[in-house]
Every structure is written in structure tokens, then in C-alpha cells.
């Protein structure tokens, strides 16, 4: 059975530690935490924690990390029937240092560029025909493109978690409704840090809901030709690992549930904010009840406003 939501992309295992700067110039690592990570895998986990029915299209190796990835996803309620185990493939992992004062992280990845030669043949785009929403990454862009066409045929929505829009994903981006990119993608896209102009470029590619996330400053997005700024919820950040992944997952969940764009942005901001309050990309992923309560307790926070004069907040 096809789930309501599909996420396309592999997972990994994160090794995280909070780093404290000592008075004598050294860095002290705290007790490490090991848990699953990855763009689509964490996005899918966010969806499952919210109560969404989601399946993940990805791969793992027949190694210890691969077993951990599958076990964690299955424990959180993610359907992994479309996540084959590849003999001899080494599952990717990350080593992440988290600054104790800011919650910002430095990531060292290993194995993310390794792919089986027959990767595309492992997945059937026609499965997406009956899904309501889909989260895509740069993992298998040809398959994601074909799946996006299937889901659009039945009125579903496609959300993309990308860092750029050229190269292997250049065709896929024309079939995405919500292109959601991080702020560091703005300047390479238009030659300057001009978010309104960059949003217009994303819209020209075909996306009806282009967005740039800007960390603690929230997000900027285009809705019916108007640029909006949605401030972030005010929280004390412990670790920003997985905030973008959780935002994308929450937005995809919101699309499946029929939220409008403004509602989806604020909802996703709440999910990402709650995630940031705990160490690890998944430790802080909230339930729908927790998100609803969090938002109701902060009725005036994270309210989007039109960018009237073009000046960024």
C-alpha cells in the first residue's frame, strides 16, 4: 500500500557532540549522541512524529550503520518497504560538532557521494500516483521527476529540499511546487544576497511556493507574487542540526493535510523551533499535539508580513 506522503532520499547516522570553548583556548566535547540523520530520512521522521503516514525511498548498506538507520526509522513509524538493503554498499555517516553557546553546527560527512550504478532501477515512480504529497531531494532526480508528474496528475503537491537548482536536479525543479532552499543558496543563484530577486527566479522555474529559510531570522517566501517574511519562533537553540530537514518534512505534512501556504510556513517554523531545543537532528522532533500547544502559547510569534519596501528584516 502506498502511504499518503512519500519522501525520497537516503538516511545516514549522525555522531554529535556539544563543544564548549574553554578559557585557555581549547575545545571540550561533551558526551556524544549517535542517532539517524539525513535530509529526507529526518524529514520523513518529522512527518511520522506528527502522525503522518509516510514512506521513504532510499537505500542502506548491509552494514551496522544501515541496520541502525532502518531500525530507527521503523521505530518512528516510517514505512521502509521502499528502502532496499544493498550488499557491499557502505551507509553514509556524519560527525557533527555543536557550539554550546549558539547551537550552530559544523558537519563532516562521509560516504554521501557513493551510489550504486543501477540506483534508479530500484524504485517505481508510478507508486506516487495515489500519494497526497512528496518530499524530494537530489538523491534520484530522474525518479523524483517521474514521480512528481504522477503525483501532480492527482492534485498532490511536491516539496523540495535542495541547496541548488542546477546540475542533476535542473529538470526536477520544474516539477516542484515548493522549492525551499537555505539562505546560502541565494547569492549563487542571482549573484548577490537579494532574496526577493532569488524568489522570483525560483518562481520562474515553475514553483508556486518558493521559500528561503534564514535560520533564527525565520523565512522569506513568495505568495501570489508578494514577498513575505515570517520571523522565527523565539526559542533557546541547543542544536540546529536537522532544523531545515524538519521544516521541509513539516511543510510536506502540511501540504498533505491541505494547509494553505501561510499556515504551512508558520506550522513548519514551529516544528523546526521545537527541534532546535534538543541535541540531535531527531531528538527534538515534536508530536502534532506538542506543535499545536507551542503555537497556541505564542499567538503573536512567527506571523508573516508583506515585505513592503524590499528591505529584509
N, C-alpha and C positions, 0 to 999 in steps of 0.2 A: 504494500500500500504506500502511495506517495503521501508525504506529510504536507501540511499547509504551507510550510516555509522550507526553502532549500538554501543551504549555504555551500559555496564552492571554494575549496582551498584546504590545504593541509594544516595539521597541527604540529606542535613541537613541545619540547619540555623546557621550561624556564628554571634556571638556578638563580635565585635572587638573594640579595643581602643588603641591608641598610648600612651605609657607610657614614661614619662620624669623623669629622676633622678634629684632630687633637691640637692642643695648644703648642706642641713642639713640632707641628708641621706634618705629622703622619696621618694616615687614614686607617681607621679601625673598622673592620667588618663585623656586623652583628651575626646572630645565629641565622644560618641560611635557610631559605624556604625553597622547596622543589615542588613545582606543580605545572600543569599543562598550560600552553600558550599558543600563539599563532593567530593571525588576523581572523580568518573565517571560523576556526575552531573556538576561539574565545567569543566571537560574535554569536555563534550557534549556542554556546553555553549560556550567554546572556539571554537569548531568546527562550531557552528551556527553563531557566530560573524564573522568567516572567510568566511561565505557564504555556508558552507556545509550543506547537508540535513542529519539530524541525529535524531535517536530515542533513548530514554533512557528506559532500562528495570530496573525498581526499584519499590520500594513501599513507600508509605507515610501513616501516620495515619489520622484518621478523626478529627484532632485537628488543632489548629491555625497555628502551625508551618508547618503542612502538607499542609494547604491551601497556605501558603506563598511560600513553595517550588515549588508547581505546578504552581502558578501564575507567579513567576519569570522565570521559565523555559519556559513556554508557551510564555511569553512576549519576550523572547530572540530568539524564533523560534525553540525551541527543541520540537520534537514530543513526547508527554507524553501519547499517547494512550496505551502504554505498561507499564504504571505506575499506578497500581490499588491502590485505597484507602482502607485501611484495618481498619475495625471498631474495636475500642478499642486499636489499636496499637499507641504507643507514638512516634512521629517522633523525630529523634535524633537532638542534637544541640551541638554547641561548644562555648567556651568562650576563646577568643584569646587576649593575651597581645603582642603588637608590640613595640619593643625597638626603641625609637625615633632616636637613633644615627646609628644603624646598619640595621634596618628593619627586624631583626630576630624576630621570634615569639615564644611564649610559648602557647601551646594549652591544654585546659581542655575539654575533651569530655564527653558527657552524652548520654546514650541510644544506642550506636553503637553495643552493644553485644546482643540486643534484636531482635529476629527473630520469625515470625510465624512458627508454626510446619509444615505447608504444603507449605512452600515458593516455592520450586522447581516446584510444580504443577501449579503455576500461569503463567509460561512462556513456550513458544513453540520454542524449538531450531530450528525447521525447517524454521522459519521466516528468519534465517540468510542465507538461500540458495542463495538469489539474492543480498545480500549486497556486497559492494566492500572492506570494511574494518571494523574492530571491535576493540573496546577498552574494555578489561576485567579487573576486579579487583577480590578480594577474596570474593565477595558478594554471588554468587551462582555458585561455581566452577563446579559442575556436569553439570548444564545447560550450562555454558560457554564452557565447554569441548565439549559437543554435538554440540553447535552452531559453534564452531571453525572448527569442522570436516565438517559441512555443507558449511561454507564459503570457506574453502580450496578446496572443490570439484569444485568450480567455479573460482579458481585462486585468491581469495581475501586474504588479509593479516590481521593478528591478533597482536595487541599490548597489552602488559600487564603492569598495574600499580600495583606493588606489593612491599612488604617490605621483603619477604622471599619466598623461593621456596619449602619448605617442608610443612608437615601437610596437611590441607584440599586441598591445591592447588597443591599438588605434582604430580597429574596426569595431571591437566590442563596445567602446564608449558611445557609439551612435545608437546603441540599443539599451541604454541605461536611462532610467527616469531620474534617479537621484545620484548624481556624481558628487561624492563627499570626499574632499581632499584636505590634507593638513596645510597649515599656513606656509610651510616652507616650499610648497608647490606653486605658490603664486608667482614669485619672481621668475623662475624658469619658464613659466607659461607665457608671460607678457613682457618680460624684460625689466620689470620694476615691481615694487610692492604696492600694486594697485588692485585692491580686491574687487571693487566694482567692475573694473575692466576685465579682470580674470573671470568673474562670474558670467559676464556677457559672452566670453569666449566659450565657457562650458555650455552655456545655453545654445550657442550656435552649433555645437556638436550634436544637439538633439535633446539634452536633458531638460526636463521641465522643472526640476527642483535642485539646481546646483547649490552647493554649500562648501564653505571653507571653515574648518574648526581652528580656533586660535587659542587653545589651552585655557588658562584661567580667565581670559577675556571673553570666552564664550564662542560664538559662531556668527558668521555672516552668510546670508542666503538670499537668493533671488526668488521672488514670488510674484507672478503675473507682471513681470517687467520692473518690479520695485525691489530695491536692495533693503534688507532688514538686518539689524544687529540684535542678537539675543545674548544678553550677558549670561555668564555662568552663575550657577548657584554658589553661595558663599559657604565654603567648607574649609576645614584644615586638611590640606593634602598630605597624606602619608606616603603614597606611591602613585605616580601617574601611569605606571605600566598598565596597558590594557584599556585606558580610558577611551582612546579612539576606537578600539575594537568593540567595546561595549556600546558606544554611541551608535556605531553602524548597525550592530545587532538590534539595539532598541528601535532604531528608525525602521528597520526591516519589519520587526514585530508590529510597529505602529501602522505600517502600510498594509499588512495582512489584516489588521483589525479595523481598517477604514478611517484612521485618523486623517485630519487634513494636515497640510504641511506645517502650519504654525503650531498645532498641537503636537505633532511628531517631533519638532525641534525641541520644544520645552521638555517633553517627556524624555527624549534621548539625553538631554542635558542633565536631567535628574539622575538617570541611570549612571551616566559617566561620573557625576559628582559623588554619588554614593560609593561607586567602585574605588575612587581615589582615597577613601578614608581608611583603607586597609592595604597591607603589603601583599603584592601579588596581583597578577592580571585577572584572577578569578575569585580570590578570597572575598572581595567586597561586592561581587555581583549580587544585586538585590532581587527579592521577590516582587511581584506586582503589588502586593499589599504594602510592602515597605516603601515602594516608589510613590504610591498613592498618598500614604501618610506624610512622607517627606515633602511632597508638593503642596499638600493642604496646609502644612505648618508654615509654609513660606509663600503665601499667596501673591506677594508683591515682587518676589525674586524671579529672575530669568524671564522677564516679559519683553518680547521683541518690540522694537520700534523702527519706524522707517528711517532710513539714512537720508535725511532731507538735503543736506548741503554737501554730501560726498565726503565729509570728514569722518575718519574712523575713530571709534571710541578708544 
